[in-house]
Amino acid sequence: MRSPHRTTPAPRRLLAAALAARTGDETAGPALLLLGYAGAEAGHGSAATASALLAAGTAAAALGGPVLGALLDRAPRPGRLLAACLGLCATGLVSVLLAFGRVPFPLTLLLALATGAFAPALAGGWTAQLATHARPGRLHRIQALDAMTYSAASLLGPALAGLLGRPAGPAPAVLAAAALILLAVPAARSLPARDGAPAGPLTVRALARDLVRGFAGLVRSMPLARATAGSTLSCLGQGMFVACVPLLGARLLGGPGDGALLLGCTALAALGAGAVLARLRRPPRPDTVLWVAPLVLAGAFAMAVAATAAHRPGLLVAAAVLVGAAEGPQLTALFAVRRREAPEGLRAQVFTTGASVKITAFALGAALAGPLLTRSAGGALLAAGAVQLLAALAHAALSQAPVRRWRPAGTSCVRGPARG
């Protein structure tokens, strides 16, 4: 049998492509926000319009993630499917830019929705393929580096959107996001064919059955269900915070673009916290991190409220740094639980479905923040903090449930060093 390692691209190339695609994705969110705010200044938008555009760009992940995961698990050449999704995502971003302000806004929202359906390819799709094609003995290192690309992209993307959006408006930021995503297409196409027998003909019934199994993989393992529920609620609160950032930047830092740069501070803190956590000889248990992180985020959002009320930019920056210090370890812990609990035969579906659920929660948070922002930025931030407290309570409540792990026929659970 042909060894996949002889034809698999070098891990560095795959990680570099993942970083480029995710940086483009992280650039796209702030760029869409800036596009909406630019429309408000031109008379065909508002703060609610900006948050609606961001929400539409991420909401369709609820459907796109599970379907993409099922197709990746079945595709004989998953790399080609991944490359097609990347290309369609980049094309959608350019279409939104061209349509905004030129066609009725509901049509622009539909384009953003269609674009968001392919967003899980940039997150869970890459992570699942990296885990599949890593060399034996290097899986832990590859997965650790993969998790760090999220934090690095979160640092580079908002900073790039802010730098490009200040002198020339949002258009260069949107185009840069699309270009970065396209840079990952060659590496995705170079992924080798899947070894083993094909999964069988793709029919509507087979796809529906795979989707049911993928969702079951998230809820039938109690540790995985607990991690998914808590992190999803936390991501909803994070979406509310990100929607507030341009307005906070305009009020305290000089302009909406400076708000996007504020997200760069958050990502830098997340990257630093993740690096420190990786070097600890006895790191905290992932399940512990997943309920402590929302409490820290709630405190950070309270600091942002105080900074807004007292008009203290320094305190706002400190709050953004604290947000990143919680988000970095939270993401690493979530990946650890997914790797530990996901059945091997459903790995792609667990990662992409989990990513789509989080992306959808983020979109919902951004949408909910829009009406609140029209009344009070402090009220929107307090609501985001309340959601973080709810995330911690949900995780604690599910911790009291009996632990169960799902081992469906024909699959085996991934065993980690600490299974609770």
Buried (B, 14 or more C-beta within 10 A) or exposed (E): EEEBEEEBBEBEEBBBBBBBBBBBBBBBBBBBBBBBBBBBEEEBBBBBBBBBBBBBBBBBBBBBBBBBBBBBBBBEEBBBBBBBBBBBBBBBBBBBBBBBBEEEBEEBBBBBBBBBBBBBBBBBBBBBBBBBBBEEEEBEEBBBBBBBBBBBBBBBBBBBBBBBBBEEBBBBBBBBBBBBBBBBBEBBBBBBBBEEEEBEEBEEEBBEEBBEBBBBBBEBBBBBBBBBBBBBBBBBBBBBBBBBBBBBBBBBBEBBBBBBBBBBBBBBBBBBBBEEBBEEEEBEEBBEBBBBBBBBBBBBBBBBBBBBEEEBBEBBBBBBBBBBBBBBBBBBBBBBBBBBBBBEBBBBBBBBBBBBBBBBBBBBBBBBBBEBBBEEBBEBBBBBBBBBBBBBBBBEEBBEEEEEBBEBEEBEBBEEEEEB
